[in-house]
């Protein structure tokens, strides 16, 4: 899920022309936003009974983020 999220973030940021900052920094912004989103989800789970913060889930989300970046790079940059 995070791979698709990052892929679409990068694609959307790089194809728009309204905000040049987003266009020029599409990859770092997409990676940062997605990792932050994953952390917020995991922290939010601590407030739900019988749920908790799982470090391996954070790692899996982060690996998904970089898999999405790699997929974008392989499709559009080569």
C-alpha positions, 0 to 999 in steps of 0.5 A: 500500500505504501509503495503505491502511495509513494508512486502516486505522490511522486507522479502527482507532484512531478506532473503538476505546474502550480507549485514548483517546489513540489515539482522539483522536490517530488521524491523527497517530499513523497518519501517524507510524507509517506513515512510520516503518515506511517508513523502517525498511523502506528502512533494512533494505534496506541490509543485503540484497545488491544492494539499497539505500536509495532516497530516491525510495522513501521519497518514494513511501511518504510520498506514499502515507501522505498519500494514505491520510489524504486518502482517509479525510478525503474519505470520513469527514469530509465 
